[in-house]
Amino acid sequence: MQIEEMLRAKQIAYETLRHKPVTTSAEAAAVRGVPLSSGAKALICKCDKELVLFVVPADRRLASKEVRRQAGYRKLRFASPEEVWELTGLRPGAIPPFGSLFGLSTFCDPALGENERINFNAGDHAVSISMRYADYIATEQPSLFTCAEIAP
């Protein structure tokens, strides 16, 4: 709801799709009928003592070692499901790519911009939003940071 209210308030065009619940990025792409690479996978991580949100294309994974090296973090781990719930009230996999909604810094891998449109779960495993990548960048204003790698 918050996402749609924010997008409407900023007059950003988007489409909402209600579908069967999905638990993987591949399932989400299939039910949306879009390429896997257009999925904006939002990952909450604990970097040293702070929580941050990384947004990577769904056909890639977080490059943890490279992120630690580039950003100077000593420790980096995925937030636990309990930490995600406490912070967002959402389950992992349903997190939208808007860290600003949760008071988190947002880092987006520029490879996501290879897609004109991006797709993501909107706080629910059965609700997706599709919007232009350029509108996402203008709305969220994430730090662009190479943080993804192709999964083996």
Summary of the structure (lengths in Angstrom):
residues: 152
radius of gyration: 14.3
end to end distance: 35.5
largest distance: 40.5
contacts: 471
relative contact order: 0.25
helix: 34%
strand: 34%
